[in-house]
Amino acid sequence: MGNLILPLKPTAFSDTCPGIDADVFNENGESIRNQVGELVIKKPWIGMTRRFF
């Protein structure tokens, strides 16, 4: 989510949002760090939209 205190980075979020269980996975379904992958929202949160595109 956006944060008014932290600077915005192109194509990135500036801070975490409380209540979101998100992770990044590779093409084999393995959780990864510091690599390019697919953003996965693992659990819904209050106010979550029904779909993402």
PQR file with spaces between the fields and no chain letter, atoms N, CA, C, O and H, PARSE charges and radii, in Angstrom:
ATOM       1  N    MET     1       0.839   -1.181    0.000 -0.4000 1.5000
ATOM       2  CA   MET     1       0.000    0.000    0.000 -0.0000 2.0000
ATOM       3  C    MET     1       0.875    1.233    0.000  0.5500 1.7000
ATOM       4  O    MET     1       2.069    1.141    0.284 -0.5500 1.4000
ATOM       5  N    GLY     2       0.328    2.343   -0.302 -0.4000 1.5000
ATOM       6  CA   GLY     2       1.082    3.587   -0.275 -0.0000 2.0000
ATOM       7  C    GLY     2       1.288    4.089    1.144  0.5500 1.7000
ATOM       8  O    GLY     2       0.496    3.804    2.042 -0.5500 1.4000
ATOM       9  H    GLY     2      -0.642    2.418   -0.533  0.4000 1.0000
ATOM      10  N    ASN     3       2.345    4.826    1.327 -0.4000 1.5000
ATOM      11  CA   ASN     3       2.669    5.403    2.625 -0.0000 2.0000
ATOM      12  C    ASN     3       3.104    6.836    2.374  0.5500 1.7000
ATOM      13  O    ASN     3       4.000    7.083    1.567 -0.5500 1.4000
ATOM      14  H    ASN     3       2.988    5.057    0.597  0.4000 1.0000
ATOM      15  N    LEU     4       2.479    7.777    3.058 -0.4000 1.5000
ATOM      16  CA   LEU     4       2.772    9.189    2.826 -0.0000 2.0000
ATOM      17  C    LEU     4       4.171    9.600    3.268  0.5500 1.7000
ATOM      18  O    LEU     4       4.690   10.618    2.809 -0.5500 1.4000
ATOM      19  H    LEU     4       1.752    7.576    3.714  0.4000 1.0000
ATOM      20  N    ILE     5       4.785    8.822    4.152 -0.4000 1.5000
ATOM      21  CA   ILE     5       6.102    9.171    4.689 -0.0000 2.0000
ATOM      22  C    ILE     5       7.234    8.647    3.806  0.5500 1.7000
ATOM      23  O    ILE     5       8.239    9.332    3.619 -0.5500 1.4000
ATOM      24  H    ILE     5       4.364    7.996    4.525  0.4000 1.0000
ATOM      25  N    LEU     6       7.078    7.436    3.263 -0.4000 1.5000
ATOM      26  CA   LEU     6       8.130    6.814    2.466 -0.0000 2.0000
ATOM      27  C    LEU     6       8.041    7.250    1.007  0.5500 1.7000
ATOM      28  O    LEU     6       6.945    7.508    0.512 -0.5500 1.4000
ATOM      29  H    LEU     6       6.261    6.879    3.416  0.4000 1.0000
ATOM      30  N    PRO     7       9.170    7.337    0.313 -0.5600 1.5000
ATOM      31  CA   PRO     7       9.141    7.722   -1.104  0.2800 2.0000
ATOM      32  C    PRO     7       8.527    6.619   -1.970  0.5500 1.7000
ATOM      33  O    PRO     7       8.632    5.434   -1.655 -0.5500 1.4000
ATOM      34  N    LEU     8       7.885    7.033   -3.068 -0.4000 1.5000
ATOM      35  CA   LEU     8       7.313    6.068   -4.009 -0.0000 2.0000
ATOM      36  C    LEU     8       8.385    5.588   -4.970  0.5500 1.7000
ATOM      37  O    LEU     8       9.206    6.375   -5.442 -0.5500 1.4000
ATOM      38  H    LEU     8       7.800    7.996   -3.324  0.4000 1.0000
ATOM      39  N    LYS     9       8.374    4.297   -5.256 -0.4000 1.5000
ATOM      40  CA   LYS     9       9.302    3.704   -6.214 -0.0000 2.0000
ATOM      41  C    LYS     9       8.501    3.255   -7.428  0.5500 1.7000
ATOM      42  O    LYS     9       7.405    2.720   -7.263 -0.5500 1.4000
ATOM      43  H    LYS     9       7.708    3.658   -4.873  0.4000 1.0000
ATOM      44  N    PRO    10       9.005    3.453   -8.635 -0.5600 1.5000
ATOM      45  CA   PRO    10       8.281    3.000   -9.820  0.2800 2.0000
ATOM      46  C    PRO    10       8.018    1.489   -9.762  0.5500 1.7000
ATOM      47  O    PRO    10       8.912    0.711   -9.430 -0.5500 1.4000
ATOM      48  N    THR    11       6.805    1.090  -10.084 -0.4000 1.5000
ATOM      49  CA   THR    11       6.346   -0.306  -10.130 -0.0000 2.0000
ATOM      50  C    THR    11       6.526   -1.054   -8.817  0.5500 1.7000
ATOM      51  O    THR    11       6.736   -2.267   -8.829 -0.5500 1.4000
ATOM      52  H    THR    11       6.079    1.723  -10.354  0.4000 1.0000
ATOM      53  N    ALA    12       6.450   -0.361   -7.690 -0.4000 1.5000
ATOM      54  CA   ALA    12       6.621   -1.022   -6.394 -0.0000 2.0000
ATOM      55  C    ALA    12       5.695   -0.395   -5.360  0.5500 1.7000
ATOM      56  O    ALA    12       5.266    0.750   -5.505 -0.5500 1.4000
ATOM      57  H    ALA    12       6.279    0.624   -7.680  0.4000 1.0000
ATOM      58  N    PHE    13       5.398   -1.150   -4.327 -0.4000 1.5000
ATOM      59  CA   PHE    13       4.666   -0.627   -3.184 -0.0000 2.0000
ATOM      60  C    PHE    13       5.668   -0.056   -2.193  0.5500 1.7000
ATOM      61  O    PHE    13       6.789   -0.555   -2.086 -0.5500 1.4000
ATOM      62  H    PHE    13       5.747   -2.079   -4.208  0.4000 1.0000
ATOM      63  N    SER    14       5.277    0.978   -1.471 -0.4000 1.5000
ATOM      64  CA   SER    14       6.221    1.611   -0.552 -0.0000 2.0000
ATOM      65  C    SER    14       6.196    0.993    0.841  0.5500 1.7000
ATOM      66  O    SER    14       7.145    1.174    1.603 -0.5500 1.4000
ATOM      67  H    SER    14       4.367    1.382   -1.557  0.4000 1.0000
ATOM      68  N    ASP    15       5.141    0.274    1.191 -0.4000 1.5000
ATOM      69  CA   ASP    15       5.040   -0.278    2.541 -0.0000 2.0000
ATOM      70  C    ASP    15       4.054   -1.438    2.543  0.5500 1.7000
ATOM      71  O    ASP    15       3.297   -1.625    1.590 -0.5500 1.4000
ATOM      72  H    ASP    15       4.370    0.128    0.572  0.4000 1.0000
ATOM      73  N    THR    16       4.068   -2.205    3.610 -0.4000 1.5000
ATOM      74  CA   THR    16       3.134   -3.322    3.748 -0.0000 2.0000
ATOM      75  C    THR    16       1.774   -2.824    4.217  0.5500 1.7000
ATOM      76  O    THR    16       1.657   -1.718    4.745 -0.5500 1.4000
ATOM      77  H    THR    16       4.683   -2.053    4.384  0.4000 1.0000
ATOM      78  N    CYS    17       0.763   -3.634    4.023 -0.4000 1.5000
ATOM      79  CA   CYS    17      -0.589   -3.322    4.477 -0.0000 2.0000
ATOM      80  C    CYS    17      -0.965   -4.347    5.537  0.5500 1.7000
ATOM      81  O    CYS    17      -0.890   -5.547    5.274 -0.5500 1.4000
ATOM      82  H    CYS    17       0.859   -4.533    3.594  0.4000 1.0000
ATOM      83  N    PRO    18      -1.365   -3.914    6.723 -0.5600 1.5000
ATOM      84  CA   PRO    18      -1.713   -4.867    7.787  0.2800 2.0000
ATOM      85  C    PRO    18      -2.825   -5.822    7.352  0.5500 1.7000
ATOM      86  O    PRO    18      -3.804   -5.408    6.732 -0.5500 1.4000
ATOM      87  N    GLY    19      -2.664   -7.083    7.680 -0.4000 1.5000
ATOM      88  CA   GLY    19      -3.681   -8.083    7.405 -0.0000 2.0000
ATOM      89  C    GLY    19      -3.538   -8.807    6.087  0.5500 1.7000
ATOM      90  O    GLY    19      -4.313   -9.724    5.818 -0.5500 1.4000
ATOM      91  H    GLY    19      -1.868   -7.419    8.184  0.4000 1.0000
ATOM      92  N    ILE    20      -2.579   -8.437    5.249 -0.4000 1.5000
ATOM      93  CA   ILE    20      -2.405   -9.103    3.963 -0.0000 2.0000
ATOM      94  C    ILE    20      -1.339  -10.190    4.090  0.5500 1.7000
ATOM      95  O    ILE    20      -0.231   -9.939    4.563 -0.5500 1.4000
ATOM      96  H    ILE    20      -1.949   -7.691    5.467  0.4000 1.0000
ATOM      97  N    ASP    21      -1.692  -11.394    3.663 -0.4000 1.5000
ATOM      98  CA   ASP    21      -0.740  -12.505    3.642 -0.0000 2.0000
ATOM      99  C    ASP    21      -0.305  -12.709    2.199  0.5500 1.7000
ATOM     100  O    ASP    21      -0.930  -13.464    1.453 -0.5500 1.4000
ATOM     101  H    ASP    21      -2.592  -11.598    3.278  0.4000 1.0000
ATOM     102  N    ALA    22       0.772  -12.030    1.811 -0.4000 1.5000
ATOM     103  CA   ALA    22       1.254  -12.073    0.428 -0.0000 2.0000
ATOM     104  C    ALA    22       2.633  -12.715    0.371  0.5500 1.7000
ATOM     105  O    ALA    22       3.385  -12.691    1.344 -0.5500 1.4000
ATOM     106  H    ALA    22       1.279  -11.417    2.417  0.4000 1.0000
ATOM     107  N    ASP    23       2.951  -13.289   -0.781 -0.4000 1.5000
ATOM     108  CA   ASP    23       4.247  -13.921   -0.982 -0.0000 2.0000
ATOM     109  C    ASP    23       4.577  -13.859   -2.473  0.5500 1.7000
ATOM     110  O    ASP    23       3.713  -13.544   -3.291 -0.5500 1.4000
ATOM     111  H    ASP    23       2.340  -13.309   -1.572  0.4000 1.0000
ATOM     112  N    VAL    24       5.819  -14.158   -2.820 -0.4000 1.5000
ATOM     113  CA   VAL    24       6.244  -14.221   -4.211 -0.0000 2.0000
ATOM     114  C    VAL    24       6.697  -15.646   -4.491  0.5500 1.7000
ATOM     115  O    VAL    24       7.482  -16.223   -3.738 -0.5500 1.4000
ATOM     116  H    VAL    24       6.521  -14.414   -2.156  0.4000 1.0000
ATOM     117  N    PHE    25       6.181  -16.218   -5.610 -0.4000 1.5000
ATOM     118  CA   PHE    25       6.471  -17.597   -5.963 -0.0000 2.0000
ATOM     119  C    PHE    25       7.116  -17.669   -7.340  0.5500 1.7000
ATOM     120  O    PHE    25       6.864  -16.826   -8.200 -0.5500 1.4000
ATOM     121  H    PHE    25       5.543  -15.750   -6.222  0.4000 1.0000
ATOM     122  N    ASN    26       7.959  -18.693   -7.541 -0.4000 1.5000
ATOM     123  CA   ASN    26       8.536  -18.934   -8.863 -0.0000 2.0000
ATOM     124  C    ASN    26       7.607  -19.846   -9.659  0.5500 1.7000
ATOM     125  O    ASN    26       6.531  -20.208   -9.182 -0.5500 1.4000
ATOM     126  H    ASN    26       8.164  -19.378   -6.843  0.4000 1.0000
ATOM     127  N    GLU    27       8.021  -20.220  -10.876 -0.4000 1.5000
ATOM     128  CA   GLU    27       7.171  -21.035  -11.751 -0.0000 2.0000
ATOM     129  C    GLU    27       6.943  -22.452  -11.223  0.5500 1.7000
ATOM     130  O    GLU    27       6.052  -23.150  -11.705 -0.5500 1.4000
ATOM     131  H    GLU    27       8.895  -19.926  -11.263  0.4000 1.0000
ATOM     132  N    ASN    28       7.742  -22.890  -10.232 -0.4000 1.5000
ATOM     133  CA   ASN    28       7.573  -24.215   -9.631 -0.0000 2.0000
ATOM     134  C    ASN    28       6.718  -24.188   -8.372  0.5500 1.7000
ATOM     135  O    ASN    28       6.553  -25.213   -7.711 -0.5500 1.4000
ATOM     136  H    ASN    28       8.466  -22.322   -9.840  0.4000 1.0000
ATOM     137  N    GLY    29       6.167  -23.005   -8.032 -0.4000 1.5000
ATOM     138  CA   GLY    29       5.326  -22.886   -6.852 -0.0000 2.0000
ATOM     139  C    GLY    29       6.109  -22.775   -5.555  0.5500 1.7000
ATOM     140  O    GLY    29       5.562  -23.013   -4.479 -0.5500 1.4000
ATOM     141  H    GLY    29       6.301  -22.173   -8.569  0.4000 1.0000
ATOM     142  N    GLU    30       7.387  -22.416   -5.645 -0.4000 1.5000
ATOM     143  CA   GLU    30       8.230  -22.275   -4.461 -0.0000 2.0000
ATOM     144  C    GLU    30       8.333  -20.805   -4.066  0.5500 1.7000
ATOM     145  O    GLU    30       8.490  -19.932   -4.919 -0.5500 1.4000
ATOM     146  H    GLU    30       7.831  -22.223   -6.519  0.4000 1.0000
ATOM     147  N    SER    31       8.244  -20.547   -2.775 -0.4000 1.5000
ATOM     148  CA   SER    31       8.390  -19.186   -2.266 -0.0000 2.0000
ATOM     149  C    SER    31       9.819  -18.705   -2.502  0.5500 1.7000
ATOM     150  O    SER    31      10.770  -19.436   -2.229 -0.5500 1.4000
ATOM     151  H    SER    31       8.116  -21.256   -2.082  0.4000 1.0000
ATOM     152  N    ILE    32       9.978  -17.483   -3.007 -0.4000 1.5000
ATOM     153  CA   ILE    32      11.312  -16.965   -3.321 -0.0000 2.0000
ATOM     154  C    ILE    32      11.503  -15.584   -2.710  0.5500 1.7000
ATOM     155  O    ILE    32      10.530  -14.909   -2.372 -0.5500 1.4000
ATOM     156  H    ILE    32       9.205  -16.888   -3.229  0.4000 1.0000
ATOM     157  N    ARG    33      12.749  -15.167   -2.571 -0.4000 1.5000
ATOM     158  CA   ARG    33      13.116  -13.838   -2.063 -0.0000 2.0000
ATOM     159  C    ARG    33      14.167  -13.234   -2.984  0.5500 1.7000
ATOM     160  O    ARG    33      15.023  -13.944   -3.511 -0.5500 1.4000
ATOM     161  H    ARG    33      13.539  -15.714   -2.846  0.4000 1.0000
ATOM     162  N    ASN    34      14.097  -11.930   -3.174 -0.4000 1.5000
ATOM     163  CA   ASN    34      15.074  -11.173   -3.968 -0.0000 2.0000
ATOM     164  C    ASN    34      15.202  -11.688   -5.395  0.5500 1.7000
ATOM     165  O    ASN    34      16.284  -11.656   -5.982 -0.5500 1.4000
ATOM     166  H    ASN    34      13.401  -11.353   -2.746  0.4000 1.0000
ATOM     167  N    GLN    35      14.078  -12.166   -5.952 -0.4000 1.5000
ATOM     168  CA   GLN    35      14.022  -12.634   -7.334 -0.0000 2.0000
ATOM     169  C    GLN    35      12.704  -12.177   -7.944  0.5500 1.7000
ATOM     170  O    GLN    35      11.779  -11.795   -7.227 -0.5500 1.4000
ATOM     171  H    GLN    35      13.200  -12.191   -5.475  0.4000 1.0000
ATOM     172  N    VAL    36      12.624  -12.216   -9.249 -0.4000 1.5000
ATOM     173  CA   VAL    36      11.379  -11.892   -9.935 -0.0000 2.0000
ATOM     174  C    VAL    36      10.484  -13.116   -9.924  0.5500 1.7000
ATOM     175  O    VAL    36      10.939  -14.225  -10.204 -0.5500 1.4000
ATOM     176  H    VAL    36      13.376  -12.525   -9.832  0.4000 1.0000
ATOM     177  N    GLY    37       9.201  -12.920   -9.598 -0.4000 1.5000
ATOM     178  CA   GLY    37       8.250  -14.022   -9.572 -0.0000 2.0000
ATOM     179  C    GLY    37       6.832  -13.489   -9.631  0.5500 1.7000
ATOM     180  O    GLY    37       6.599  -12.344  -10.019 -0.5500 1.4000
ATOM     181  H    GLY    37       8.831  -12.019   -9.371  0.4000 1.0000
ATOM     182  N    GLU    38       5.899  -14.326   -9.244 -0.4000 1.5000
ATOM     183  CA   GLU    38       4.486  -13.973   -9.253 -0.0000 2.0000
ATOM     184  C    GLU    38       4.040  -13.610   -7.843  0.5500 1.7000
ATOM     185  O    GLU    38       4.294  -14.348   -6.890 -0.5500 1.4000
ATOM     186  H    GLU    38       6.088  -15.256   -8.929  0.4000 1.0000
ATOM     187  N    LEU    39       3.367  -12.457   -7.719 -0.4000 1.5000
ATOM     188  CA   LEU    39       2.808  -12.043   -6.437 -0.0000 2.0000
ATOM     189  C    LEU    39       1.565  -12.864   -6.163  0.5500 1.7000
ATOM     190  O    LEU    39       0.670  -12.937   -7.005 -0.5500 1.4000
ATOM     191  H    LEU    39       3.160  -11.858   -8.492  0.4000 1.0000
ATOM     192  N    VAL    40       1.499  -13.483   -4.991 -0.4000 1.5000
ATOM     193  CA   VAL    40       0.362  -14.322   -4.607 -0.0000 2.0000
ATOM     194  C    VAL    40      -0.209  -13.794   -3.303  0.5500 1.7000
ATOM     195  O    VAL    40       0.509  -13.644   -2.315 -0.5500 1.4000
ATOM     196  H    VAL    40       2.226  -13.424   -4.307  0.4000 1.0000
ATOM     197  N    ILE    41      -1.508  -13.511   -3.308 -0.4000 1.5000
ATOM     198  CA   ILE    41      -2.219  -13.144   -2.091 -0.0000 2.0000
ATOM     199  C    ILE    41      -2.768  -14.455   -1.534  0.5500 1.7000
ATOM     200  O    ILE    41      -3.659  -15.059   -2.130 -0.5500 1.4000
ATOM     201  H    ILE    41      -2.091  -13.633   -4.111  0.4000 1.0000
ATOM     202  N    LYS    42      -2.235  -14.897   -0.386 -0.4000 1.5000
ATOM     203  CA   LYS    42      -2.556  -16.229    0.126 -0.0000 2.0000
ATOM     204  C    LYS    42      -3.837  -16.278    0.939  0.5500 1.7000
ATOM     205  O    LYS    42      -4.449  -17.341    1.041 -0.5500 1.4000
ATOM     206  H    LYS    42      -1.511  -14.405    0.098  0.4000 1.0000
ATOM     207  N    LYS    43      -4.268  -15.154    1.525 -0.4000 1.5000
ATOM     208  CA   LYS    43      -5.509  -15.111    2.300 -0.0000 2.0000
ATOM     209  C    LYS    43      -6.214  -13.788    2.026  0.5500 1.7000
ATOM     210  O    LYS    43      -5.553  -12.768    1.834 -0.5500 1.4000
ATOM     211  H    LYS    43      -3.771  -14.290    1.441  0.4000 1.0000
ATOM     212  N    PRO    44      -7.540  -13.788    2.006 -0.5600 1.5000
ATOM     213  CA   PRO    44      -8.252  -12.527    1.809  0.2800 2.0000
ATOM     214  C    PRO    44      -8.124  -11.636    3.047  0.5500 1.7000
ATOM     215  O    PRO    44      -7.848  -12.112    4.149 -0.5500 1.4000
ATOM     216  N    TRP    45      -8.331  -10.343    2.841 -0.4000 1.5000
ATOM     217  CA   TRP    45      -8.317   -9.419    3.963 -0.0000 2.0000
ATOM     218  C    TRP    45      -9.567   -8.554    3.895  0.5500 1.7000
ATOM     219  O    TRP    45     -10.233   -8.508    2.861 -0.5500 1.4000
ATOM     220  H    TRP    45      -8.555   -9.957    1.946  0.4000 1.0000
ATOM     221  N    ILE    46      -9.884   -7.880    4.970 -0.4000 1.5000
ATOM     222  CA   ILE    46     -11.068   -7.036    5.031 -0.0000 2.0000
ATOM     223  C    ILE    46     -10.949   -5.940    3.972  0.5500 1.7000
ATOM     224  O    ILE    46      -9.935   -5.244    3.917 -0.5500 1.4000
ATOM     225  H    ILE    46      -9.343   -7.918    5.810  0.4000 1.0000
ATOM     226  N    GLY    47     -11.946   -5.784    3.155 -0.4000 1.5000
ATOM     227  CA   GLY    47     -11.953   -4.761    2.120 -0.0000 2.0000
ATOM     228  C    GLY    47     -11.272   -5.180    0.837  0.5500 1.7000
ATOM     229  O    GLY    47     -11.112   -4.360   -0.067 -0.5500 1.4000
ATOM     230  H    GLY    47     -12.769   -6.350    3.199  0.4000 1.0000
ATOM     231  N    MET    48     -10.866   -6.441    0.731 -0.4000 1.5000
ATOM     232  CA   MET    48     -10.202   -6.916   -0.488 -0.0000 2.0000
ATOM     233  C    MET    48     -11.175   -6.918   -1.659  0.5500 1.7000
ATOM     234  O    MET    48     -12.339   -7.284   -1.502 -0.5500 1.4000
ATOM     235  H    MET    48     -10.997   -7.107    1.465  0.4000 1.0000
ATOM     236  N    THR    49     -10.699   -6.509   -2.836 -0.4000 1.5000
ATOM     237  CA   THR    49     -11.546   -6.575   -4.019 -0.0000 2.0000
ATOM     238  C    THR    49     -11.784   -8.027   -4.412  0.5500 1.7000
ATOM     239  O    THR    49     -11.035   -8.915   -4.005 -0.5500 1.4000
ATOM     240  H    THR    49      -9.753   -6.212   -2.964  0.4000 1.0000
ATOM     241  N    ARG    50     -12.798   -8.262   -5.181 -0.4000 1.5000
ATOM     242  CA   ARG    50     -13.125   -9.641   -5.574 -0.0000 2.0000
ATOM     243  C    ARG    50     -12.121  -10.211   -6.562  0.5500 1.7000
ATOM     244  O    ARG    50     -11.881  -11.419   -6.572 -0.5500 1.4000
ATOM     245  H    ARG    50     -13.407   -7.541   -5.511  0.4000 1.0000
ATOM     246  N    ARG    51     -11.529   -9.353   -7.397 -0.4000 1.5000
ATOM     247  CA   ARG    51     -10.587   -9.826   -8.419 -0.0000 2.0000
ATOM     248  C    ARG    51      -9.469   -8.832   -8.602  0.5500 1.7000
ATOM     249  O    ARG    51      -9.630   -7.639   -8.347 -0.5500 1.4000
ATOM     250  H    ARG    51     -11.724   -8.372   -7.388  0.4000 1.0000
ATOM     251  N    PHE    52      -8.329   -9.335   -9.046 -0.4000 1.5000
ATOM     252  CA   PHE    52      -7.207   -8.516   -9.467 -0.0000 2.0000
ATOM     253  C    PHE    52      -6.925   -8.845  -10.909  0.5500 1.7000
ATOM     254  O    PHE    52      -7.115   -9.982  -11.340 -0.5500 1.4000
ATOM     255  H    PHE    52      -8.199  -10.305   -9.252  0.4000 1.0000
ATOM     256  N    PHE    53      -6.474   -7.864  -11.658 -0.4000 1.5000
ATOM     257  CA   PHE    53      -6.099   -8.118  -13.041 -0.0000 2.0000
ATOM     258  C    PHE    53      -4.627   -7.890  -13.186  0.5500 1.7000
ATOM     259  O    PHE    53      -4.083   -8.047  -14.278 -0.5500 1.4000
ATOM     260  H    PHE    53      -6.320   -6.940  -11.307  0.4000 1.0000
